[in-house]
Amino acid sequence: MLASMLGVAQTAYVSSTASNSNNVYVINVATNTAFDIIPVGSMPQGVSVSPDGTKVYVSNSGDNTVSVINTATNTVTSTIIVGDSPHGISVNPDGSKVYVTNSDSMVSVINTLTNSLWATIKVGFDPSGIAVSPDGTKVYVTNNGSNSVSVINTLTNTVSATIPFSSAPFGIAVSPDGSNAYVTLGSFNHSIKVINTSTNTISNTILDNFSPWAICISPDGSKIYAVNYEIDSVIVVNAVTDTVSATIPVDSNPNGISITQDGSKVYVINENNNSISVINTTTNTVSATIPIGNQPICMGNFIGPSNVGVPSLVNPTPTLTLYPNPSKGIFTISTTSNQTPKDIIVYDVLGNIIYQQSNIKETTVTIDLSTRAKGVYFVKVIGDTEVALSKVVLE
């Protein structure tokens, strides 16, 4: 898996948490297509990409672990046991530590050099969202069950301040200059609270008729984006005036949000539509919708830096063709690559393998799925240094 047949771009890693799914889908941001599926632990819910883009950390709430993905190969290279029901996850700026919220009122700290649990920190009840300050000296944790935000000193691994809230805080993001932290309150008091990080006090409240959930900030710090889980939209906030400047309709029950490195696209995870809405930040409109595995739930910064996960190609980009598509069940796979495919794997929409063929000698292969149910399937073709994923529709 050293090169993709789909080109060079930033990469998004989106977890699908439904029963029997337990996968991370790898998305080419330039083409808005999925090109790989990575099995991880049980019920993955949080994703955080390391600053250099070489690793992706996935919190698996069903088996109390964190999966470590190597983005050069898109495979899990390590599994780390953490606290109960890990959810929120965030890598620090130098990539040396990963902070994970656990439902047992703890934050697990992972040493990325050894891929081991380094420390645990007691915080408030039912912590959910988590964010590290740009200088790496503080970690902010939203305690959904105790109506507070814990501020962790990363030098001492202790809570240095606790900020009270009127109702349950959930999502959190820190501005690029570190001066403010933005906290979503989706229950009762529907709003976004602004924390002054110098004084650890609430400095402003952004009000509107919305139910904010996950939140992210543009790279230049000028805009804030928050998903409204209950009313299927994304709000755009002017970070200078702390006012809502736009509301963008998306698919059903958006739960996760992340922004590209250049700030041109926002990716929104829609849990009940099994899709990703791609927002053009210039026009504040949905420019594309990407189908994804069943019940995607993805909290955190799930978009990696440029040219990571989709490495540059030495040879011209080969083309994968499936025909006929749609198909009655029997279709042919061919590629213009100068390499013969070694393996073919077919997945259903839950990420379950339903067909696999190895040690292939031909560049054109016919597959028979005529006994399978009608619907969408993913076909992965693996060569020596190339991988491609395409969709086929059975009708």
Long-range contacts (C-beta under 8 A, 24 or more apart in sequence): 1-36, 1-72, 1-73, 1-74, 1-75, 1-382, 1-387, 2-72, 2-73, 2-311, 2-385, 2-386, 3-311, 3-312, 3-313, 3-314, 3-385, 3-386, 3-387, 4-28, 4-35, 4-36, 4-310, 4-311, 4-313, 4-386, 4-387, 4-388, 5-35, 5-317, 5-318, 5-319, 5-320, 5-335, 5-337, 5-381, 5-386, 5-387, 5-388, 6-31, 6-33, 6-35, 6-310, 6-317, 6-388, 6-389, 7-31, 7-310, 7-313, 7-317, 8-307, 8-310, 8-311, 8-312, 8-313, 9-306, 9-307, 9-310, 10-260, 10-261, 10-303, 10-304, 10-305, 10-306, 10-307, 10-308, 10-310, 11-53, 11-71, 11-303, 11-304, 11-308, 11-309, 11-310, 12-258, 12-267, 12-276, 12-302, 12-303, 12-304, 13-38, 13-47, 13-49, 13-56, 13-58, 13-69, 13-302, 13-303, 13-304, 13-309, 14-47, 14-256, 14-267, 14-269, 14-276, 14-292, 14-296, 14-298, 14-302, 15-40, 15-44, 15-45, 15-46, 15-47, 15-58, 15-296, 15-297, 15-298, 15-302, 16-44, 16-292, 16-293, 16-294, 16-295, 16-296, 16-297, 16-350, 16-351, 17-43, 17-44, 17-45, 17-61, 17-295, 17-296, 17-297, 18-293, 18-294, 18-295, 18-350, 20-350, 20-352, 21-293, 21-294, 21-295, 21-350, 21-351, 21-352, 22-60, 22-62, 22-351, 23-293, 23-350, 23-351, 24-56, 24-58, 24-67, 24-69, 25-292, 25-293, 25-296, 25-351, 26-74, 26-309, 27-267, 27-276, 27-290, 28-310, 29-260, 29-265, 29-267, 29-303, 32-278, 32-288, 32-290, 33-290, 33-389, 34-290, 34-291, 34-292, 34-378, 34-389, 35-310, 35-387, 35-388, 35-389, 36-74, 36-380, 36-387, 36-389, 37-293, 37-347, 37-351, 37-378, 37-380, 37-389, 38-69, 38-74, 38-75, 38-76, 39-76, 39-351, 40-67, 40-69, 40-76, 41-65, 41-66, 41-67, 41-79, 44-297, 45-86, 45-87, 45-297, 45-298, 45-299, 46-86, 46-87, 46-88, 46-89, 46-100, 46-298, 46-299, 46-300, 47-89, 47-298, 47-299, 47-300, 47-301, 47-302, 48-89, 48-90, 48-91, 48-98, 48-300, 48-301, 48-302, 49-91, 49-301, 49-302, 49-303, 49-304, 49-305, 49-308, 50-91, 50-95, 50-112, 51-91, 51-93, 51-94, 51-95, 51-305, 52-95, 52-305, 52-308, 53-304, 53-305, 53-307, 53-308, 53-309, 54-308, 55-91, 55-95, 55-112, 56-304, 57-89, 57-91, 57-98, 57-110, 58-89, 59-86, 59-87, 59-88, 59-89, 59-100, 60-86, 61-85, 61-86, 61-87, 64-102, 66-98, 66-100, 66-108, 66-110, 68-115, 71-304, 71-308, 71-309, 72-311, 74-309, 74-387, 78-115, 80-110, 80-115, 80-116, 80-117, 81-117, 82-108, 82-110, 82-117, 83-108, 83-120, 87-127, 87-128, 87-299, 88-127, 88-128, 88-129, 88-130, 88-141, 88-142, 88-299, 88-300, 89-130, 89-299, 89-300, 90-130, 90-131, 90-132, 90-139, 90-300, 90-301, 91-132, 91-301, 92-132, 92-136, 92-139, 92-154, 93-132, 93-134, 93-135, 93-136, 94-136, 97-154, 99-130, 99-132, 99-139, 99-152, 100-130, 101-127, 101-128, 101-129, 101-130, 101-141, 102-127, 103-127, 105-143, 107-139, 107-141, 107-150, 107-152, 109-157, 119-157, 121-152, 121-157, 121-158, 121-159, 122-159, 123-150, 123-152, 123-159, 124-148, 124-150, 124-162, 128-169, 128-170, 128-171, 129-169, 129-170, 129-171, 129-172, 129-183, 129-184, 129-214, 129-299, 130-172, 131-172, 131-173, 131-174, 131-181, 132-174, 133-174, 133-178, 133-197, 134-174, 134-176, 134-177, 134-178, 135-178, 138-197, 140-172, 140-174, 140-181, 140-195, 141-172, 142-169, 142-170, 142-171, 142-172, 142-183, 143-169, 144-168, 144-169, 144-170, 149-181, 149-183, 149-195, 151-200, 161-200, 163-195, 163-200, 163-201, 163-202, 165-193, 165-202, 169-193, 170-212, 170-213, 170-214, 171-212, 171-213, 171-214, 171-215, 171-226, 171-299, 172-215, 173-215, 173-216, 173-217, 173-224, 174-217, 175-217, 175-221, 175-239, 176-217, 176-219, 176-220, 176-221, 177-221, 180-239, 182-215, 182-217, 182-224, 182-226, 183-215, 184-212, 184-213, 184-214, 184-215, 184-226, 185-212, 186-211, 186-212, 186-213, 186-229, 186-230, 192-224, 192-226, 192-237, 194-242, 204-242, 206-237, 206-242, 206-243, 206-244, 208-235, 208-244, 210-235, 210-244, 210-247, 213-254, 213-255, 214-254, 214-255, 214-256, 214-257, 214-299, 215-257, 216-257, 216-258, 216-259, 216-266, 216-301, 217-259, 218-259, 218-263, 218-281, 219-259, 219-261, 219-262, 219-263, 220-263, 223-281, 225-257, 225-259, 225-266, 225-279, 226-257, 227-254, 227-255, 227-256, 227-257, 227-268, 228-254, 229-253, 229-254, 229-255, 232-270, 234-266, 234-268, 234-277, 234-279, 236-284, 246-284, 248-279, 248-284, 248-285, 248-286, 249-286, 250-277, 250-279, 250-286, 251-275, 251-277, 251-289, 255-296, 255-297, 255-298, 255-299, 256-296, 256-297, 256-298, 256-299, 256-300, 256-302, 258-300, 258-301, 258-302, 258-303, 259-303, 260-303, 261-303, 261-305, 261-306, 267-302, 267-303, 269-296, 269-297, 269-298, 270-296, 271-295, 271-296, 271-297, 274-349, 291-349, 291-376, 291-391, 293-349, 293-350, 293-351, 294-349, 294-350, 318-386, 318-388, 320-381, 320-388, 320-390, 322-379, 322-390, 322-392, 325-391, 325-392, 325-393, 326-392, 326-393, 326-394, 326-395, 327-369, 327-392, 327-393, 327-394, 327-395, 328-370, 328-394, 328-395, 329-368, 329-369, 329-370, 329-371, 329-372, 329-394, 330-366, 330-367, 330-368, 330-369, 330-370, 331-366, 331-367, 331-369, 331-392, 332-364, 332-365, 332-366, 332-367, 333-364, 333-365, 333-366, 333-367, 333-379, 333-381, 334-363, 334-364, 334-365, 335-363, 335-381, 335-388, 337-363, 337-383, 337-386, 339-383, 339-384, 339-385, 339-386, 340-383, 341-365, 341-381, 341-382, 341-383, 342-382, 342-383, 342-384, 343-380, 343-381, 343-382, 344-379, 344-380, 344-381, 344-382, 345-379, 345-380, 345-382, 346-377, 346-378, 346-379, 346-380, 346-392, 347-377, 347-378, 347-380, 348-375, 348-377, 348-378, 349-375, 349-376, 349-377, 349-378, 369-394
